[in-house]
């Protein structure tokens, strides 16, 4: 009895170096992947620079009137092809339209297409990739074969063929075509991530407790497996902006009177030597925007992948 009592006393003694009454010890939680990533990211100049540029471009796209007070379609032939000056920083185009105003308003179309296409393509990839990876079997085989077929079709080539066939080349038509062919790579990433997670202990425990497949996928698998898709989607925004500009440059994308960087570059191609400012300014804005999203994707990849730390 004495031994048992003494053992009970020993077990009940609190460690003097870990006070039980310390609120910090009671509230302390294990660091999550995202909190660790944030600590890593905020020390990286690459993330800070790209984040600032992305916020700036998205603000310009959302509120162009804050940066340019004129009408991007207002024309005066007397100002045709005037070079940049202190009064009009970017000069004028062939129709005598203020080129600074057109460049600022062009951000709205180009950035909006990049974000819309990436968001909807990511949704398709996450939903189908989760279903294929979780259930496997013939469902996985069917989705995988369809993905392989889509993956074999180059995005730009698909855009050229479909947009020429459809005839209509408005904002939503271009966005819809790019969404239709922009999801295969992200689906493969999502499927691979789900395959690596579905057999882990916490998934088996949730299944043993009677959780439904929908709950297991949405509450346990997606939060732990969506990171690769987020990283790739960030890069995809820049890629889609560049593809839209390429289609507009080839005259199969957006058409006038739309205002986009791709259309402006297309109009400038015949006057590169006589009016280089027509190519330089929209090209510079396009390059900086695409570069910023790609740089952000690289920073997220380095921070979210423990193997690269």
C-alpha positions in Angstrom: 0.0 0.0 0.0 2.9 2.3 0.8 4.5 1.7 -2.6 1.2 2.4 -4.3 0.6 5.6 -2.4 4.2 6.8 -3.1 3.8 6.0 -6.8 0.5 7.9 -6.9 2.2 10.9 -5.3 5.0 10.7 -7.9 2.6 10.6 -10.8 0.6 13.5 -9.4 3.6 15.8 -8.9 3.7 18.5 -11.6 6.9 19.2 -13.5 8.3 22.4 -11.9 9.6 23.6 -15.3 6.2 23.3 -17.0 3.7 25.2 -14.7 0.2 23.9 -15.2 -1.3 27.3 -14.5 0.6 29.0 -17.4 -2.1 30.1 -19.9 0.5 29.9 -22.8 1.0 26.2 -22.1 -2.7 25.5 -22.2 -3.4 27.5 -25.3 -0.3 26.4 -27.3 -1.2 24.7 -30.5 1.0 22.9 -33.0 2.0 25.1 -35.9 0.1 24.4 -39.2 1.5 24.2 -42.7 0.1 27.6 -43.6 1.4 29.4 -40.5 4.9 27.9 -41.1 4.6 29.0 -44.7 3.6 32.5 -43.8 6.6 32.8 -41.5 8.8 31.7 -44.3 7.2 33.9 -47.0 7.3 37.2 -45.2 11.0 37.0 -45.0 11.4 36.5 -48.8 11.9 39.6 -50.9 10.6 37.6 -53.9 7.2 37.1 -52.2 7.0 40.8 -51.0 7.9 42.2 -54.5 5.5 39.9 -56.4 2.7 40.4 -53.8 3.0 44.2 -54.1 2.9 44.1 -57.9 0.0 41.7 -58.0 -2.0 43.9 -55.5 -1.1 46.9 -57.6 -2.3 45.3 -60.9 -5.5 44.0 -59.4 -6.3 47.4 -57.9 -5.7 49.0 -61.3 -7.9 46.3 -62.9 -10.7 46.8 -60.3 -10.6 50.6 -60.1 -9.0 52.0 -63.3 -10.7 55.4 -62.8 -8.5 56.0 -59.8 -5.4 55.9 -62.0 -6.8 57.4 -65.3 -9.6 60.0 -65.5 -10.1 59.9 -69.3 -12.2 57.8 -71.6 -10.1 55.0 -73.2 -12.2 55.2 -76.4 -12.2 59.0 -76.8 -10.3 59.8 -80.0 -8.9 62.9 -81.7 -7.1 62.4 -85.0 -5.1 65.6 -84.5 -3.1 63.7 -81.8 -2.5 60.6 -83.9 0.8 58.8 -83.0 2.1 61.7 -80.9 5.1 60.5 -78.8 5.1 60.4 -75.0 5.4 63.8 -73.3 5.2 65.3 -69.8 1.5 65.9 -70.3 0.6 62.6 -71.8 3.1 60.0 -70.4 2.4 57.2 -72.9 1.6 59.3 -76.0 -1.3 58.6 -78.4 -2.2 55.7 -80.7 -3.1 55.8 -84.4 -6.7 57.0 -83.6 -5.5 59.7 -81.3 -6.6 58.0 -78.1 -4.6 58.6 -74.9 -2.4 55.6 -74.6 -1.9 55.8 -70.8 -5.7 55.6 -70.3 -6.0 52.7 -72.7 -3.1 50.8 -71.0 -4.7 51.3 -67.5 -8.1 50.2 -68.7 -6.6 47.2 -70.6 -5.6 45.8 -67.2 -9.2 45.2 -66.3 -9.9 42.9 -69.3 -6.5 41.0 -69.2 -6.4 40.5 -65.4 -10.1 39.6 -65.2 -9.7 36.9 -67.8 -6.7 35.5 -66.0 -8.5 35.3 -62.7 -11.9 34.0 -64.0 -10.3 31.3 -66.1 -8.0 30.1 -63.3 -10.8 30.1 -60.7 -13.2 28.0 -62.8 -10.5 25.7 -64.2 -9.3 25.1 -60.6 -12.9 24.2 -59.5 -13.2 21.6 -62.3 -9.7 20.2 -61.4 -10.4 20.0 -57.7 -13.8 18.4 -58.0 -12.9 15.8 -60.7 -9.4 15.2 -59.2 -10.8 14.5 -55.8 -13.4 12.1 -57.1 -10.9 10.2 -59.3 -8.3 10.0 -56.5 -10.6 9.0 -53.7 -12.8 6.4 -55.4 -10.3 5.0 -57.9 -11.4 2.0 -60.0 -13.3 2.6 -63.2 -14.2 6.2 -62.2 -10.5 7.1 -61.9 -9.8 5.3 -65.3 -12.5 7.2 -67.1 -11.5 10.6 -65.7 -7.8 9.9 -66.3 -8.3 9.0 -70.0 -10.4 12.1 -70.6 -7.8 14.2 -69.0 -5.1 12.6 -71.1 -7.0 13.5 -74.3 -7.5 17.1 -73.2 -3.9 17.3 -72.0 -2.6 16.4 -75.5 -4.3 19.5 -77.0 -2.2 22.7 -76.7 -4.1 25.5 -75.1 -3.2 28.1 -77.7 -4.1 25.8 -80.6 -7.4 24.9 -79.0 -8.2 28.5 -78.6 -7.4 29.3 -82.2 -9.5 26.5 -83.6 -12.5 26.9 -81.3 -12.7 30.7 -81.4 -12.5 30.6 -85.2 -15.2 28.0 -85.3 -17.5 29.9 -82.8 -17.2 33.2 -84.6 -18.1 35.2 -81.5 -15.0 36.5 -79.7 -16.3 38.3 -76.7 -15.0 38.3 -73.2 -17.0 35.3 -72.0 -16.4 33.3 -75.1 -12.7 33.7 -74.8 -12.9 32.9 -71.1 -15.1 29.8 -71.7 -12.7 28.4 -74.3 -9.7 28.8 -72.0 -11.6 27.3 -69.0 -12.5 24.3 -71.2 -8.8 23.5 -71.8 -7.1 24.9 -68.8 -7.8 22.3 -66.1 -5.9 19.1 -67.0 -2.6 19.8 -65.3 -4.3 20.9 -62.1 -6.5 17.8 -62.2 -3.5 15.6 -62.3 -1.9 17.4 -59.4 -5.1 17.1 -57.3 -5.6 13.4 -58.2 -2.0 12.6 -57.2 -2.3 14.5 -53.9 -5.6 12.7 -53.0 -4.0 9.3 -53.8 -1.2 10.0 -51.4 -3.6 11.1 -48.6 -6.6 8.7 -48.8 -4.8 5.8 -47.1 -3.4 7.8 -44.2 -4.5 7.0 -40.6 -6.6 10.1 -40.0 -8.7 9.3 -43.1 -9.2 5.7 -42.0 -10.2 7.0 -38.5 -12.8 9.3 -40.0 -14.2 6.5 -42.1 -14.3 4.2 -39.1 -16.3 6.8 -37.2 -18.9 6.8 -39.9 -18.1 10.0 -41.7 -19.6 10.2 -45.2 -17.4 10.3 -48.3 -18.3 13.9 -48.9 -17.3 14.9 -45.4 -14.0 13.0 -45.6 -13.1 14.6 -48.9 -14.1 18.2 -47.9 -13.0 18.2 -44.3 -10.0 15.9 -44.3 -8.5 15.4 -47.7 -9.0 18.7 -49.4 -7.4 20.9 -46.7 -4.3 18.6 -46.7 -4.1 18.0 -50.4 -5.0 21.2 -52.2 -1.6 22.9 -51.7 -0.1 21.8 -55.1 -3.2 23.1 -56.9 -3.0 26.5 -55.2 0.7 26.9 -56.2 0.1 25.9 -59.8 -3.1 28.0 -60.0 -1.1 31.1 -59.0 1.3 30.5 -61.9 -1.7 29.7 -64.2 -3.1 33.2 -63.8 0.0 34.7 -65.5 0.0 32.0 -68.1 -3.7 32.6 -69.0 -3.1 36.4 -69.3 -0.2 35.7 -71.7 -2.4 33.2 -73.7 -5.2 35.7 -74.0 -2.7 38.3 -75.2 -1.4 35.8 -77.8 -4.9 35.0 -79.1 -5.7 38.7 -79.4 -2.4 39.3 -81.1 -3.2 36.6 -83.6 -6.6 38.3 -84.2 -8.6 35.3 -82.9 -9.1 36.5 -79.4 -10.9 39.7 -78.2 -12.0 42.1 -80.8 -12.5 45.9 -80.9 -14.0 47.9 -79.2 -12.7 45.8 -76.3 -9.6 47.2 -74.6 -6.9 44.7 -73.7 -3.1 44.6 -73.7 -3.1 41.8 -76.3 -5.2 44.0 -78.7 -3.0 47.0 -78.2 0.1 44.9 -79.0 -1.6 43.5 -82.1 -2.4 47.0 -83.3 1.2 48.1 -82.6 2.9 45.4 -84.6 2.9 47.3 -87.9 4.4 50.4 -86.3 7.2 49.1 -84.1 9.9 51.3 -85.7 7.8 54.4 -86.3 5.9 54.4 -83.0 7.7 52.0 -80.6 5.7 53.4 -77.6 2.6 51.6 -78.9 4.4 48.3 -78.2 6.5 49.1 -75.2 3.9 50.2 -72.7 1.2 47.5 -73.0 4.1 45.0 -73.4 5.7 46.2 -70.2 2.5 46.0 -68.2 1.8 42.5 -69.6 5.3 41.2 -68.8 5.3 42.6 -65.3 1.9 41.1 -64.5 2.8 37.7 -65.9 6.2 37.8 -64.2 4.6 38.7 -60.8 2.2 35.7 -60.8 4.9 33.3 -61.8 7.2 34.7 -59.1 4.4 34.4 -56.5 3.9 30.8 -57.6 7.6 30.0 -57.1 7.6 31.6 -53.7 4.5 29.6 -52.6 6.0 26.4 -53.9 9.3 26.9 -51.9 7.4 27.8 -48.7 4.7 25.1 -48.9 7.0 22.2 -49.9 9.0 21.1 -46.8 11.5 19.3 -49.0 12.6 22.6 -50.6 13.3 24.4 -47.3 
